[in-house]
Amino acid sequence: MKNHLRSFRESLLKARRAGCAARLLAACGALALALHAPAGRAQQAPDAVTKAVQGYLERETRGLPGQVRITVSPLDARNRLPTCAALVPFLPAGTRAWGQISVGVRCDSPVAWTAYLQAHVAVMGDHLVTKRPLRAAQIVGPEDVDLRQGDLTALPDNTLTDASQAVGHHTRYAIAAGMPLRGEMLRVPPAVLQGQSVRVISAGPGFRVSSEGQALNNASPGEPVRVRMANGQVVTGTARTGGNVEIAF
């Protein structure tokens, strides 16, 4: 410690004589680093931290579709962190193992410290793109879409990955050729049309009754629909495929 202080005083005198603020800051930084690393304590090996983060992300990405590629930026070899007995990687709150992320590594023993490493998780898989320009309100057919390989983490959220998610749906607006298809670009076709005769299924504990009625509004699957029954009563249920309306009790 005496040697560190002596070196600091000499650097401080040189900085004052030269009137150089940069040299003064450098001298202060050198002292801070020296005081942070206690004498005789081993430095944390960067490879161990990188390996811990790599293994953690591999576990976090199990089950993701496509081929997962993980790249971890190593810990600075000049770090002043003491050797840790047990490294605990973690993702900050609200972060998932997807795209460019920052991964934390916590140490509790023998000295508590936390470091952060940059990592990139790429997920190579198929996604839907338009083969030709689509008009607004056009019904998407099998010939209108194609599958393309790419990094799913680099695409907008809700990008579709299977033709069945788009074929038969209406476009909400015009879409250019070669565009990745997202769920919000499409409108699910109505399961029930206004004026259509529908089957109303009333169900509850121990009973299930089916009757006929007429839909009073359009509704996609899962949306509410009002139905006029044969006796003139108007009820509200949930639209289902096949012209069915469910009323749960």
Buried (B, 14 or more C-beta within 10 A) or exposed (E): EEEBEEBBEEBBEEBEEEEEEEBBEEBBEBBEEBEEEEEEEEEBBBEBBBBBBBBBBEEBBEEBEBEBEBEBEEBEEEBBBBEBEEBEBEBEEEEEBBBEBEBBBBBEEEBEBEBEBEBBBBBBBBBBBBEEEBEEEBBBEEEBBBEEEBBBBEBEEEBBBEBEBBBBBBBEEEBEEEEBBBBEBBEEBBBBBEEBEBBBBBEEEEEEEEBEBBBBBBBBBEBEBBBEEEEEEEBEBBBBEEBBBBBEE
